[in-house]
Each structure stands twice: as C-alpha cells, then as structure tokens.
Amino acid sequence: MSDGALSQAEIDALLLGVDSSSLGGAAKELSGDDGERKALQKLLNDTCQNQSNALSTMAGSDVVLSDPSISFMNRDRLVELLPDMVVAVKADFSSGFPGDHLFIIGEDTAKSLATMINKEENIELDTMSLSMIGEVASQLVGTQITALTKATNNTAIASVSPEATNVPKALVALPGETFPCVEYDLDLGNGQHQKLWEVYGANVSHAIGAALNGSAASAKKTPAAAQQQPAIGAGMQGMGMPMGGMMPMGGGMSGMGSANVQAVQFPNLMTQVTSQEQANIALIMDVYMEMTVELGRTKKLIKEILGMGEGTIIELDKLAGEPVDILVNHKLIAKGEVVVIDENFGVRVTEIVSPTERMSGMA
C-alpha cells in the first residue's frame, strides 16, 4: 500500500512539467494506419544501409543499423521499454513535414558511440560527447531527408539542428497520445547488439505516409493519363479552332475542360549530403588541420608595439569570462571556455557556430 510519498522520478517529472500520471502502469500497444506504417517501413528499410555507411565513416569502424520495426504506442508503453537513463536527441522536422521527431539512445550505448568516434576510453557524457551524439542523429536524419525528397519530390523537407540531452527516461519529452515508434538493432561491431529508438509525431508520420502513398499512386496513373491527352493540333482543329492556335475573341471554349494548372516547385536551397559525398569526405578524414584558440584581439600603433617591454599589459577586446574563439585554418567554428587539465591549458567547447555563420566568415 502506498504511503502517499512521491517517487524521485515523479518529483523530477513535476519539476519539468511532465505528466506524472503517465510514468507508471502497463499500456497496451496501440494501433495506427496500416497503409502509412507500411509506406514508412519501406522507406526506413531502404535507408538503413546508407545510414550504416554514414555511422561507420564517423566511427572509423563497422557500425550496422538494421531491422527497423514500427509500433504505434503511447508514452507509458515506450517508457517501459527504455533503460533508466537515456540520451534523447530532438531533431524535429521544421518544414516539409513539420512536427515532432526524436531519437532515443540508452546512456551506455551513447557512451560506446562517443568512445568509438572520439577514440577515447572511459568517456563521460559531457557537452562534447553529447555534441557527438547530436551529430550522429544529424547523419541519420540527413539520410532520411535525402530519401524522402527523392521518394516524394518534396524539396522543402528540413529539420532543426539535433540537440542531445542526457536525462532519466521519465523526463523525455514525447508526443501526446498515440505515436509511431521505430526500434532499430544497432551493432557497434563488438558482438553486442544495442537498441536505438526513433519517434515521430502522429501528424508527421501521417503526412509522410500520405505523401509516400500518393507518390506511388501518382506513378501508376501517369502513363494512362498521358495517353488520354489529345494532340494539340488535332484536338483544337476538331473543336473549330484555327490551326494558327489563336482563339477568336468572345467565342469562348464551351465544352472544353478546365486547364490543368500546377504550382511551380522551386528546388530546395538546403544542401543534402549524399552517400557518395560522405564517401568522398572519408578520403580526407586523416588530413591534419591547424586549430587555434584565440583569447582576444587588439590594434596598436607601431610606436606602441616598439615600446613594449617585459611587464607591459595588453588589453584585449574580450571581457573576463567571455567565451574564447576556436578557429580551424583561421576560420571560426566554435566558442569555448578555458580549462586546466593537470598542468596544461585546454578549452571546453560550449557552442558550435552555425553553418550560416561559418559560411559568412569564409566570404
């Protein structure tokens, strides 16, 4: 019999605004649209090989992502399946099929991935390691977007930059009500098979499934529709139209069907990395690049520089405690804070500069 006291998980859930009523109790697996599930299942089956290639390139050894299995479930059911501590990576779709989308990895699995990528033993899930896991999710979702774009001809599909957090499973922000969850088998090459979960918002999976099924139906109808289109010259002449193609003013076109007007589709400006491009990038992975940390800058007159001596203090344009700049080949890529490791200085990365800022810095 309960004494009325809250468990630690329930206390944490209340502090973060998660519905504590969903933390316990068995929930039966829920059902969803079977047509959408089959369409999404086929897409995931087709992309697993490219995703495995991308992860293997990052890790420098064979990583295999396989056997995606889709189930429609609610929060209770998924929380039961997860280990106590997980890394949740939010990778919501921002356009094309906007809505909830995230990856969930067990804490131990995330550490193993980070260890393989960083080539460092006994790694902890600090800011740097979580950034690596976020990049893993970026590779997975990027491959999916490429496949979705090709399958649906929707060039507007994009996602937000994945953000990874290490939290108790009860605090993972999951979609409400029923949602599709994909469970993958993840083989890190050490003989042990791990699990990786991918969650879609119900509206996202519905839109993707409808688009995939619509594309398949459209492909089947296209040949027949093309045969029904009359030749312009013969059709117009049979309707009393002159062969010159000009329609008499005021004569109208009674009996003629409405024009088939379609919206213009512009190509997506966002660059998607293909599996071939990923293979090309792998060729330069062992090339050394100069990385520098810049504490700050200032400008001085020549006479001031010539007058410098021991004990001269140079005031920089950075405030005390402000992040330092991390540059690769003199281009800003990140910001960080200075730390001391044993007797050496180091820098902990606190912010990765956005691709837009990096490109503008290269101009």
C-alpha positions, 0 to 999 in steps of 0.5 A: 500500500502506498504511503502517499510519498512521491517517487524521485522520478515523479518529483523530477517529472513535476519539476519539468512539467511532465505528466506524472500520471503517465510514468507508471502502469502497463499500456497496451500497444496501440494501433495506427494506419496500416497503409502509412506504417507500411509506406514508412517501413519501406522507406526506413528499410531502404535507408538503413544501409546508407545510414550504416555507411554514414555511422561507420565513416564517423566511427572509423569502424563497422557500425550496422543499423538494421531491422527497423520495426514500427509500433504505434504506442503511447508514452507509458508503453515506450517508457517501459521499454527504455533503460533508466537513463537515456540520451534523447536527441530532438531533431524535429522536422521544421518544414516539409513535414513539420512536427515532432521527431526524436531519437532515443539512445540508452546512456551506455550505448551513447557512451560506446558511440562517443568512445568509438568516434572520439577514440577515447576510453572511459568517456563521460557524457559531457557537452562534447560527447553529447555534441557527438551524439547530436551529430550522429542523429544529424547523419541519420536524419540527413539520410532520411531527408535525402530519401524522402525528397527523392521518394516524394519530390518534396524539396522543402523537407528540413529539420532543426539542428539535433540537440542531445540531452542526457536525462532519466527516461521519465523526463523525455519529452514525447508526443501526446497520445498515440505515436509511431515508434521505430526500434532499430538493432544497432551493432557497434561491431563488438558482438553486442547488439544495442537498441536505438529508438526513433519517434515521430509525431502522429501528424508527421508520420501521417503526412509522410505516409500520405505523401509516400502513398500518393507518390506511388499512386501518382506513378501508376496513373501517369502513363494512362493519363498521358495517353488520354491527352489529345494532340494539340493540333488535332484536338483544337482543329476538331473543336473549330479552332484555327490551326494558327492556335489563336482563339477568336475573341468572345467565342469562348471554349464551351465544352472544353475542360478546365486547364490543368494548372500546377504550382511551380516547385522551386528546388530546395536551397538546403544542401543534402549530403549524399552517400557518395559525398560522405564517401568522398569526405572519408578520403580526407578524414586523416588530413591534419588541420591547424586549430587555434584558440584565440583569447582576444584581439587588439590594434596598436600603433607601431610606436606602441608595439616598439615600446613594449617591454617585459611587464607591459599589459595588453588589453584585449577586446574580450571581457573576463569570462567571455567565451574564447574563439576556436578557429580551424585554418583561421576560420571560426567554428566554435566558442569555448571556455578555458580549462586546466587539465593537470598542468596544461591549458585546454578549452571546453567547447560550449557552442558550435557556430552555425553553418550560416555563420561559418559560411559568412566568415569564409566570404 
